[in-house]
Amino acid sequence: MNHSDEIHISTTAEEYKKLGGTASSRRSFLALLLSAGAASVGALLSVPLLRFLLHPLVKAKTQASWKEIGSVEDLASVTSPVKKLVKVEQRDGWRKIVSEKAVYVCRDANGHLCTLSSVCPHLGCSIAWHDDKNKFICPCHNGQFTAEGKLLGGPPPRGMDRLESKVEDGKLVVHYQTFKQLVPNKEVIA
């Protein structure tokens, strides 16, 4: 290397310094930018973990949701179970799902209106009322129930699940719930 090359290199470095920068300051800026980006990505990825850990503390209690079935006048002539649809809202993570669930309105032994879930307590199939046979029959495993939901035969461990219902302002309303299957006692799961 001769003397003229050294001058040219030092002149270039001097010009760079005059412009206000050094090679080490550029590296420091890039390192700072990279660490800020990594911290941002790490913070975004930790949000679901924090929500999971803090969910029991911040979870709001949901109130019982009463859904209207129909007017008592319209249901006064019920002699055999009548299928009605109820809109039910469910939360699945961040999604809100609105679906229609079938319930049966019938009369209990005292002649009062009652509601039965159409979900079989065996494996969750949809139970249907058969007027010609005068009983509920589950199509999956031939579970059979009376018009009041009592178990007649088949593999279900209990009768049809009765839903809480009441009359408000001349309307029959029901509190729709889901129950645990394959157990002899009715246990609420949702």
Residue frames as a rotation matrix with the C-alpha (Angstrom) as fourth column:
MET 1
0.588 0.809 0.000 0.00
0.809 -0.588 0.000 0.00
0.000 0.000 -1.000 0.00
ASN 2
-0.430 -0.785 0.446 1.47
0.765 -0.579 -0.282 3.34
0.479 0.220 0.850 -0.92
HIS 3
-0.835 -0.033 -0.549 1.09
0.417 -0.690 -0.592 6.74
-0.359 -0.723 0.590 0.64
SER 4
-0.835 0.540 -0.106 -1.57
-0.495 -0.654 0.573 7.99
0.240 0.531 0.813 -1.80
ASP 5
-0.277 0.754 -0.595 -3.95
0.215 0.652 0.727 5.13
0.937 0.074 -0.343 -0.87
GLU 6
-0.458 0.049 -0.887 -3.70
0.886 0.108 -0.451 5.96
0.074 -0.993 -0.093 2.82
ILE 7
-0.944 0.090 -0.317 -4.59
-0.037 -0.985 -0.170 9.58
-0.327 -0.148 0.933 2.21
HIS 8
-0.621 0.750 -0.227 -7.55
-0.426 -0.081 0.901 8.66
0.658 0.656 0.370 0.11
ILE 9
-0.194 0.537 -0.821 -8.92
0.622 0.715 0.320 6.28
0.759 -0.448 -0.473 2.81
SER 10
-0.571 -0.058 -0.819 -8.42
0.774 -0.370 -0.514 8.83
-0.273 -0.927 0.257 5.57
THR 11
-0.955 0.267 -0.126 -10.00
-0.294 -0.903 0.312 11.51
-0.031 0.335 0.942 3.45
THR 12
-0.388 0.854 -0.347 -13.04
-0.062 0.352 0.934 9.34
0.920 0.384 -0.083 2.91
ALA 13
-0.158 0.285 -0.945 -13.38
0.914 0.404 -0.031 8.66
0.374 -0.869 -0.324 6.66
GLU 14
-0.833 -0.174 -0.525 -12.93
0.394 -0.853 -0.343 12.38
-0.388 -0.493 0.779 7.37
GLU 15
-0.811 0.584 -0.024 -15.66
-0.394 -0.516 0.760 13.23
0.432 0.626 0.649 4.86
TYR 16
-0.173 0.761 -0.625 -17.97
0.400 0.634 0.662 10.66
0.900 -0.135 -0.414 6.50
LYS 17
-0.383 -0.044 -0.923 -17.30
0.921 -0.099 -0.378 12.17
-0.075 -0.994 0.078 9.94
LYS 18
-0.985 0.023 -0.169 -18.03
-0.037 -0.996 0.083 15.64
-0.167 0.088 0.982 8.56
LEU 19
-0.506 0.850 -0.144 -21.43
-0.247 0.017 0.969 14.39
0.827 0.526 0.201 7.39
GLY 20
-0.113 0.447 0.887 -22.21
-0.961 -0.277 0.017 13.50
0.253 -0.850 0.461 11.03
GLY 21
0.856 0.517 0.014 -21.93
-0.504 0.827 0.250 9.73
0.118 -0.221 0.968 11.18
THR 22
-0.361 -0.908 0.211 -19.64
-0.915 0.389 0.105 6.95
-0.178 -0.155 -0.972 12.21
ALA 23
-0.401 0.156 -0.902 -19.73
-0.408 0.852 0.329 3.28
0.820 0.500 -0.278 11.37
SER 24
-0.905 0.040 -0.424 -20.34
0.371 0.565 -0.737 2.41
0.210 -0.824 -0.526 15.04
SER 25
-0.681 0.715 -0.156 -23.34
-0.419 -0.555 -0.719 4.78
-0.601 -0.424 0.678 15.30
ARG 26
-0.215 0.600 -0.770 -24.94
-0.912 0.159 0.378 3.15
0.350 0.784 0.513 12.25
ARG 27
-0.571 -0.052 -0.819 -24.49
0.059 0.993 -0.104 -0.29
0.819 -0.107 -0.564 13.83
SER 28
-0.955 0.227 -0.190 -25.97
0.179 -0.070 -0.981 0.98
-0.236 -0.971 0.027 17.11
PHE 29
-0.456 0.828 -0.327 -29.01
-0.827 -0.530 -0.189 2.37
-0.330 0.184 0.926 15.30
LEU 30
-0.175 0.363 -0.915 -29.62
-0.652 0.653 0.384 -0.93
0.737 0.664 0.123 13.46
ALA 31
-0.787 -0.141 -0.601 -29.21
0.303 0.760 -0.576 -2.89
0.538 -0.635 -0.555 16.70
LEU 32
-0.851 0.515 -0.099 -31.67
-0.188 -0.475 -0.860 -0.57
-0.490 -0.713 0.501 18.43
LEU 33
-0.252 0.768 -0.588 -34.15
-0.967 -0.178 0.182 -0.95
0.035 0.615 0.788 15.55
LEU 34
-0.350 0.053 -0.935 -33.82
-0.268 0.951 0.153 -4.74
0.898 0.304 -0.319 15.59
SER 35
-0.917 -0.003 -0.399 -34.28
0.364 0.404 -0.839 -4.99
0.164 -0.915 -0.369 19.37
ALA 36
-0.662 0.738 -0.135 -37.35
-0.563 -0.608 -0.560 -2.68
-0.495 -0.295 0.817 19.25
GLY 37
-0.141 0.595 -0.791 -38.90
-0.874 0.301 0.383 -4.87
0.466 0.745 0.478 16.54
ALA 38
-0.558 -0.126 -0.820 -38.17
0.111 0.968 -0.224 -8.06
0.822 -0.216 -0.527 18.51
ALA 39
-0.964 0.226 -0.144 -39.68
0.114 -0.140 -0.984 -6.53
-0.242 -0.964 0.109 21.67
SER 40
-0.427 0.849 -0.312 -42.80
-0.876 -0.474 -0.091 -5.51
-0.226 0.234 0.946 19.74
VAL 41
-0.130 0.342 -0.931 -43.29
-0.547 0.758 0.355 -9.00
0.827 0.555 0.088 18.32
GLY 42
-0.786 -0.220 -0.577 -42.69
0.308 0.670 -0.675 -10.52
0.536 -0.709 -0.459 21.75
ALA 43
-0.855 0.519 -0.004 -45.26
-0.304 -0.506 -0.807 -8.20
-0.421 -0.689 0.590 23.33
LEU 44
-0.178 0.819 -0.545 -47.86
-0.971 -0.057 0.231 -9.10
0.158 0.571 0.806 20.67
LEU 45
-0.231 0.036 -0.972 -47.26
-0.215 0.973 0.087 -12.81
0.949 0.230 -0.216 21.16
SER 46
-0.935 -0.167 -0.312 -47.60
0.251 0.306 -0.918 -12.53
0.249 -0.937 -0.245 24.95
VAL 47
-0.606 0.763 0.225 -51.10
-0.784 -0.621 -0.004 -10.96
0.137 -0.179 0.974 24.81
PRO 48
0.233 0.750 -0.619 -52.95
-0.491 0.640 0.591 -14.31
0.839 0.166 0.517 24.38
LEU 49
-0.322 -0.429 -0.844 -50.89
0.498 0.681 -0.536 -15.84
0.805 -0.593 -0.006 27.19
LEU 50
-0.994 -0.032 0.105 -51.74
-0.063 -0.613 -0.787 -12.96
0.090 -0.789 0.608 29.54
ARG 51
-0.250 0.968 0.001 -55.43
-0.882 -0.228 0.412 -13.18
0.399 0.102 0.911 28.61
PHE 52
0.155 0.256 -0.954 -55.36
-0.016 0.966 0.257 -16.91
0.988 -0.025 0.154 29.38
LEU 53
-0.615 -0.501 -0.609 -53.72
0.572 0.248 -0.782 -16.36
0.543 -0.829 0.134 32.76
LEU 54
-0.981 0.193 -0.023 -55.92
-0.134 -0.757 -0.639 -13.41
-0.141 -0.624 0.769 33.79
HIS 55
-0.575 0.803 -0.155 -59.23
-0.168 0.069 0.983 -14.72
0.801 0.592 0.095 32.37
PRO 56
-0.139 0.591 -0.794 -60.61
0.819 0.520 0.243 -16.07
0.557 -0.617 -0.557 35.68
LEU 57
-0.587 -0.149 -0.796 -59.99
0.690 -0.606 -0.396 -12.71
-0.423 -0.782 0.458 37.34
VAL 58
-0.833 0.192 -0.520 -61.58
-0.327 -0.928 0.180 -10.50
-0.447 0.320 0.835 34.69
LYS 59
-0.830 0.557 0.013 -64.31
0.375 0.541 0.753 -12.84
0.412 0.631 -0.658 33.43
ALA 60
-0.662 0.696 0.279 -67.68
-0.747 -0.641 -0.174 -11.18
0.058 -0.324 0.944 33.71
LYS 61
-0.737 0.505 0.449 -70.48
0.198 0.797 -0.570 -13.32
-0.646 -0.331 -0.688 35.02
THR 62
-0.859 0.507 -0.066 -73.10
-0.202 -0.217 0.955 -13.82
0.470 0.834 0.289 32.33
GLN 63
-0.521 0.767 0.376 -76.65
-0.696 -0.126 -0.707 -13.43
-0.494 -0.629 0.600 33.46
ALA 64
-0.516 0.452 0.727 -79.22
0.442 0.868 -0.226 -16.10
-0.733 0.205 -0.648 32.80
SER 65
-0.880 0.184 -0.437 -80.65
-0.458 -0.573 0.680 -15.48
-0.126 0.799 0.589 29.37
TRP 66
-0.304 0.873 0.381 -84.40
0.201 0.450 -0.870 -15.95
-0.931 -0.189 -0.312 29.16
LYS 67
-0.984 -0.036 -0.176 -85.78
-0.169 -0.160 0.973 -16.52
-0.063 0.987 0.151 25.67
GLU 68
-0.216 0.975 -0.043 -89.37
-0.765 -0.197 -0.613 -16.08
-0.607 -0.099 0.789 24.60
ILE 69
-0.842 0.020 0.539 -91.16
0.233 0.915 0.331 -19.17
-0.486 0.404 -0.775 23.29
GLY 70
-0.644 0.693 0.325 -94.64
0.313 -0.149 0.938 -17.85
0.698 0.705 -0.121 22.63
SER 71
-0.473 0.550 0.688 -97.77
-0.769 -0.639 -0.019 -16.42
0.429 -0.538 0.726 24.20
VAL 72
-0.878 0.188 0.441 -99.58
-0.206 0.682 -0.701 -18.43
-0.432 -0.706 -0.560 26.85
GLU 73
0.103 0.973 -0.208 -102.84
-0.650 -0.092 -0.754 -17.95
-0.753 0.213 0.623 24.91
ASP 74
0.216 -0.087 -0.972 -101.38
-0.927 0.295 -0.233 -19.67
0.308 0.951 -0.017 21.85
LEU 75
-0.686 -0.593 -0.421 -99.99
-0.416 0.795 -0.442 -22.50
0.597 -0.128 -0.792 23.99
ALA 76
-0.407 0.595 0.693 -103.18
-0.850 0.030 -0.526 -22.97
-0.334 -0.803 0.493 26.05
SER 77
0.633 0.743 -0.219 -104.49
-0.765 0.556 -0.325 -25.62
-0.120 0.373 0.920 23.67
VAL 78
-0.303 -0.832 -0.464 -101.33
-0.825 0.473 -0.310 -27.76
0.477 0.289 -0.830 23.89
THR 79
0.738 0.538 0.407 -102.30
-0.664 0.689 0.292 -31.39
-0.123 -0.486 0.866 24.46
SER 80
0.781 -0.601 0.171 -99.23
0.612 0.791 -0.014 -33.06
-0.127 0.116 0.985 22.99
PRO 81
0.052 -0.847 -0.529 -95.64
0.475 -0.445 0.759 -31.73
-0.878 -0.291 0.379 22.88
VAL 82
0.947 0.218 0.238 -95.06
0.318 -0.511 -0.798 -28.87
-0.053 0.831 -0.553 20.44
LYS 83
0.032 -0.995 0.094 -91.63
0.985 0.047 0.166 -28.12
-0.170 0.088 0.982 18.99
LYS 84
0.986 0.153 -0.063 -90.46
0.145 -0.983 -0.113 -24.50
-0.079 0.102 -0.992 19.28
LEU 85
0.227 -0.947 0.227 -87.15
0.798 0.047 -0.601 -22.90
0.558 0.318 0.766 18.28
VAL 86
0.896 -0.062 -0.440 -85.16
0.286 -0.677 0.679 -20.66
-0.340 -0.734 -0.589 20.63
LYS 87
0.598 -0.738 0.312 -82.27
0.051 -0.354 -0.934 -18.40
0.800 0.575 -0.174 19.55
VAL 88
0.863 -0.404 -0.303 -79.22
0.403 0.189 0.896 -18.99
-0.304 -0.895 0.326 21.73
GLU 89
0.703 -0.700 0.124 -76.03
-0.484 -0.599 -0.637 -16.89
0.521 0.388 -0.761 21.81
GLN 90
0.842 -0.528 -0.110 -72.76
0.480 0.641 0.599 -18.64
-0.246 -0.557 0.793 22.56
ARG 91
0.680 -0.713 -0.171 -69.25
-0.729 -0.682 -0.055 -17.21
-0.078 0.162 -0.984 22.87
ASP 92
0.820 -0.534 0.208 -66.34
0.545 0.838 0.003 -19.17
-0.176 0.111 0.978 21.45
GLY 93
-0.328 -0.944 -0.033 -63.20
0.924 -0.328 0.197 -17.17
-0.196 0.034 0.980 22.09
TRP 94
-0.813 -0.011 -0.582 -63.78
-0.020 -0.999 0.047 -13.92
-0.581 0.050 0.812 20.23
ARG 95
-0.843 0.532 -0.081 -66.63
-0.060 0.057 0.997 -15.26
0.535 0.845 -0.016 18.11
LYS 96
-0.554 0.785 0.276 -70.28
-0.510 -0.058 -0.858 -14.84
-0.658 -0.616 0.432 19.01
ILE 97
-0.957 0.240 -0.162 -72.41
0.030 0.638 0.769 -17.62
0.288 0.731 -0.618 17.56
VAL 98
-0.382 0.911 0.155 -76.19
-0.781 -0.228 -0.582 -17.29
-0.494 -0.344 0.798 17.35
SER 99
-0.920 0.097 -0.379 -77.99
-0.150 0.806 0.572 -20.57
0.361 0.584 -0.727 16.71
GLU 100
0.011 0.979 0.206 -81.49
-0.922 -0.070 0.380 -21.94
0.387 -0.194 0.902 17.00
LYS 101
-0.965 -0.262 0.034 -82.12
-0.246 0.845 -0.474 -24.76
0.096 -0.466 -0.880 19.44
ALA 102
-0.212 0.928 -0.306 -85.26
-0.232 0.257 0.938 -26.87
0.949 0.270 0.161 19.54
VAL 103
-0.937 0.105 0.332 -87.31
-0.309 0.185 -0.933 -27.22
-0.159 -0.977 -0.141 22.72
TYR 104
-0.526 0.818 -0.232 -90.61
0.383 0.472 0.794 -28.95
0.759 0.329 -0.561 23.30
VAL 105
-0.697 0.455 0.555 -93.49
-0.706 -0.569 -0.420 -27.29
0.124 -0.685 0.718 25.13
CYS 106
-0.421 0.568 -0.707 -95.74
0.204 0.819 0.537 -29.79
0.884 0.082 -0.460 26.88
ARG 107
0.366 0.578 0.729 -97.87
-0.702 -0.343 0.624 -30.19
0.611 -0.740 0.280 29.99
ASP 108
-0.776 -0.627 0.065 -96.56
-0.484 0.527 -0.698 -31.82
0.404 -0.573 -0.713 33.15
ALA 109
-0.708 0.486 -0.512 -98.55
0.569 0.822 -0.008 -34.17
0.417 -0.297 -0.859 35.41
ASN 110
-0.483 0.510 -0.712 -100.25
0.565 -0.439 -0.698 -31.17
-0.669 -0.740 -0.076 37.07
GLY 111
0.430 0.686 0.587 -101.30
0.884 -0.188 -0.428 -29.66
-0.183 0.703 -0.687 33.73
HIS 112
0.592 -0.304 -0.746 -98.78
-0.086 -0.945 0.317 -26.79
-0.801 -0.124 -0.585 33.83
LEU 113
0.937 -0.329 -0.116 -96.76
-0.141 -0.053 -0.989 -25.79
0.319 0.943 -0.097 30.79
CYS 114
0.500 -0.853 0.152 -93.19
-0.061 0.140 0.988 -27.06
-0.864 -0.503 0.019 30.86
THR 115
0.687 -0.363 -0.630 -90.28
-0.716 -0.188 -0.672 -27.11
0.126 0.912 -0.389 28.41
LEU 116
0.692 -0.466 0.551 -88.02
0.175 0.849 0.499 -30.01
-0.701 -0.248 0.669 27.54
SER 117
-0.097 -0.808 -0.582 -84.66
-0.749 -0.326 0.577 -29.96
-0.656 0.491 -0.573 25.80
SER 118
0.854 0.416 -0.312 -84.61
-0.512 0.565 -0.647 -31.87
-0.093 0.712 0.696 22.52
VAL 119
-0.046 -0.953 -0.300 -81.03
-0.833 0.202 -0.515 -33.03
0.552 0.226 -0.803 23.18
CYS 120
0.715 0.298 -0.632 -80.83
-0.032 0.917 0.397 -36.71
0.698 -0.264 0.666 24.12
PRO 121
0.639 -0.469 0.609 -79.07
-0.761 -0.273 0.588 -37.25
-0.110 -0.840 -0.532 27.48
HIS 122
0.811 -0.379 0.445 -77.36
0.342 0.925 0.165 -40.32
-0.474 0.018 0.880 26.01
LEU 123
-0.171 -0.930 0.325 -75.13
0.858 0.022 0.514 -38.97
-0.485 0.367 0.794 23.22
GLY 124
-0.481 -0.064 -0.875 -76.70
0.041 -0.998 0.051 -35.64
-0.876 -0.011 0.482 22.24
CYS 125
-0.839 0.268 0.473 -78.81
0.521 0.147 0.841 -36.59
0.156 0.952 -0.263 19.25
SER 126
-0.785 0.612 0.096 -81.99
-0.615 -0.789 0.005 -34.62
0.079 -0.055 0.995 18.53
ILE 127
-0.781 0.588 0.209 -85.07
0.403 0.731 -0.551 -36.24
-0.477 -0.346 -0.808 20.01
ALA 128
-0.824 0.564 -0.063 -88.30
-0.395 -0.490 0.778 -36.00
0.407 0.665 0.626 18.02
TRP 129
-0.464 0.784 0.413 -91.95
-0.463 0.183 -0.867 -36.29
-0.755 -0.593 0.278 19.07
HIS 130
-0.951 0.228 -0.211 -93.97
-0.057 0.538 0.841 -38.95
0.305 0.812 -0.498 17.22
ASP 131
-0.404 0.882 0.243 -97.73
-0.910 -0.360 -0.205 -38.30
-0.093 -0.303 0.948 17.37
ASP 132
0.228 0.539 -0.811 -98.56
-0.668 0.693 0.273 -41.71
0.709 0.479 0.518 15.93
LYS 133
-0.139 -0.361 -0.922 -96.63
0.390 0.836 -0.386 -43.51
0.911 -0.413 0.025 18.71
ASN 134
0.782 0.514 0.354 -97.46
-0.026 -0.540 0.841 -40.92
0.623 -0.667 -0.409 21.40
LYS 135
0.748 -0.603 -0.275 -93.85
0.433 0.130 0.892 -40.71
-0.503 -0.787 0.358 22.62
PHE 136
0.585 -0.701 -0.408 -90.47
-0.781 -0.622 -0.052 -39.11
-0.218 0.349 -0.912 22.03
ILE 137
0.849 -0.384 0.363 -87.95
0.419 0.908 -0.017 -41.27
-0.323 0.167 0.932 20.18
CYS 138
0.254 -0.865 -0.434 -84.24
-0.567 -0.496 0.657 -40.67
-0.784 0.079 -0.616 19.77
PRO 139
0.885 0.179 -0.429 -83.24
-0.465 0.378 -0.801 -41.73
0.018 0.908 0.418 16.24
CYS 140
0.033 -0.982 -0.185 -79.65
-0.906 0.049 -0.420 -42.62
0.422 0.181 -0.889 17.12
HIS 141
-0.879 -0.437 -0.188 -80.07
-0.300 0.816 -0.494 -45.42
0.369 -0.378 -0.849 19.69
ASN 142
-0.243 0.909 -0.340 -83.86
0.158 0.382 0.910 -45.75
0.957 0.167 -0.236 20.04
GLY 143
-0.949 0.018 -0.315 -84.18
0.307 -0.179 -0.935 -44.04
-0.073 -0.984 0.164 23.41
GLN 144
-0.277 0.932 0.235 -87.89
0.449 -0.091 0.889 -43.60
0.850 0.351 -0.393 24.20
PHE 145
-0.981 -0.052 -0.189 -89.57
0.188 -0.534 -0.824 -41.05
-0.058 -0.844 0.533 26.45
THR 146
-0.120 0.987 -0.103 -93.12
0.946 0.082 -0.313 -40.18
-0.301 -0.135 -0.944 27.55
ALA 147
0.325 0.351 0.878 -94.84
0.657 -0.752 0.057 -36.92
0.680 0.558 -0.475 26.60
GLU 148
0.996 0.008 0.094 -93.57
-0.065 -0.661 0.747 -35.50
0.068 -0.750 -0.658 29.93
GLY 149
0.374 -0.925 -0.071 -89.97
-0.732 -0.247 -0.635 -36.56
0.570 0.290 -0.769 29.15
LYS 150
0.336 -0.248 0.909 -89.74
-0.742 0.525 0.418 -39.60
-0.580 -0.814 -0.008 31.44
LEU 151
-0.571 -0.685 -0.453 -87.51
-0.821 0.470 0.324 -42.43
-0.008 0.557 -0.831 30.24
LEU 152
0.611 0.789 0.067 -89.40
-0.774 0.613 -0.158 -45.44
-0.166 0.045 0.985 28.88
GLY 153
0.735 -0.395 0.551 -86.51
0.312 0.919 0.242 -47.48
-0.602 -0.006 0.799 27.53
GLY 154
0.806 -0.530 0.263 -83.24
0.207 -0.164 -0.965 -47.52
0.554 0.832 -0.022 25.64
PRO 155
0.083 -0.919 -0.386 -79.68
0.863 0.259 -0.433 -46.56
0.498 -0.297 0.815 26.56
PRO 156
-0.006 -0.154 0.988 -80.21
-0.162 -0.975 -0.153 -42.98
0.987 -0.161 -0.019 27.89
PRO 157
-0.704 -0.395 -0.590 -79.22
0.464 0.374 -0.803 -42.80
0.538 -0.839 -0.080 31.58
ARG 158
-0.685 0.519 -0.511 -82.10
0.304 -0.435 -0.848 -40.42
-0.662 -0.736 0.141 32.51
GLY 159
0.310 0.888 0.340 -85.23
0.828 -0.076 -0.555 -38.83
-0.467 0.453 -0.759 31.17
MET 160
0.143 -0.190 0.971 -85.29
0.736 -0.635 -0.233 -35.76
0.661 0.748 0.049 28.92
ASP 161
-0.702 -0.506 -0.502 -83.86
0.711 -0.533 -0.458 -32.64
-0.036 -0.678 0.734 30.50
ARG 162
0.467 0.884 0.017 -86.48
0.877 -0.465 0.122 -30.22
0.116 -0.042 -0.992 31.72
LEU 163
-0.545 -0.635 0.547 -85.60
0.596 -0.753 -0.279 -26.57
0.590 0.174 0.789 31.20
GLU 164
-0.528 0.322 -0.786 -86.46
0.626 -0.477 -0.617 -23.81
-0.573 -0.818 0.051 33.63
SER 165
-0.621 0.404 0.671 -89.41
0.475 -0.487 0.733 -21.80
0.623 0.774 0.111 32.30
LYS 166
-0.554 0.491 -0.672 -91.82
0.554 -0.385 -0.738 -19.15
-0.621 -0.782 -0.059 33.57
VAL 167
0.176 0.698 0.694 -94.61
0.948 -0.310 0.072 -16.90
0.265 0.645 -0.717 32.39
GLU 168
-0.542 -0.348 -0.764 -93.81
0.515 -0.857 0.025 -13.17
-0.663 -0.381 0.644 32.03
ASP 169
-0.522 0.389 -0.759 -96.29
-0.524 -0.848 -0.074 -10.64
-0.673 0.359 0.647 30.64
GLY 170
0.524 0.850 0.044 -98.44
-0.538 0.371 -0.757 -13.38
-0.660 0.373 0.652 29.13
LYS 171
0.474 -0.467 -0.747 -95.44
-0.712 0.296 -0.637 -15.00
0.518 0.833 -0.192 27.39
LEU 172
0.953 -0.269 0.138 -93.77
0.150 0.817 0.557 -18.31
-0.263 -0.510 0.819 28.14
VAL 173
0.505 -0.859 -0.089 -90.01
-0.766 -0.398 -0.505 -17.80
0.398 0.322 -0.859 28.48
VAL 174
0.951 -0.238 -0.195 -87.31
0.280 0.933 0.225 -20.42
0.128 -0.269 0.955 28.91
HIS 175
0.444 -0.893 0.067 -83.76
-0.801 -0.362 0.477 -20.44
-0.402 -0.266 -0.876 30.27
TYR 176
0.902 -0.105 -0.418 -81.94
-0.207 0.745 -0.634 -22.62
0.378 0.659 0.651 27.73
GLN 177
0.237 -0.850 0.471 -79.05
-0.863 0.039 0.504 -24.68
-0.447 -0.525 -0.724 29.09
THR 178
0.286 -0.261 -0.922 -76.92
-0.545 0.747 -0.381 -27.61
0.788 0.611 0.071 27.96
PHE 179
0.644 0.038 0.764 -76.47
-0.721 0.366 0.589 -30.62
-0.258 -0.930 0.263 30.23
LYS 180
-0.463 -0.881 0.094 -73.81
-0.842 0.471 0.263 -33.27
-0.275 0.043 -0.960 30.64
GLN 181
0.424 0.581 -0.695 -74.49
-0.789 0.613 0.031 -36.49
0.445 0.535 0.718 28.78
LEU 182
0.085 -0.325 -0.942 -74.05
-0.038 0.943 -0.329 -40.11
0.996 0.064 0.068 29.89
VAL 183
-0.949 -0.307 0.068 -74.63
-0.075 0.012 -0.997 -39.35
0.305 -0.952 -0.035 33.58
PRO 184
-0.448 0.832 -0.326 -77.70
0.814 0.531 0.236 -40.36
0.370 -0.160 -0.915 35.61
ASN 185
0.159 0.473 -0.866 -78.18
0.764 -0.615 -0.195 -36.89
-0.625 -0.631 -0.460 37.16
LYS 186
0.688 0.164 0.707 -78.76
0.625 -0.629 -0.462 -33.63
0.369 0.760 -0.535 35.31
GLU 187
0.105 -0.737 -0.668 -75.58
0.685 -0.433 0.586 -31.49
-0.721 -0.519 0.459 35.45
VAL 188
0.952 0.260 -0.161 -75.38
0.099 -0.759 -0.643 -28.09
-0.289 0.596 -0.749 33.75
ILE 189
0.055 -0.974 0.218 -72.37
0.870 0.155 0.469 -27.54
-0.491 0.164 0.856 31.49
ALA 190
-0.895 -0.343 0.285 -73.38
0.441 -0.778 0.448 -24.36
0.069 0.527 0.847 29.60
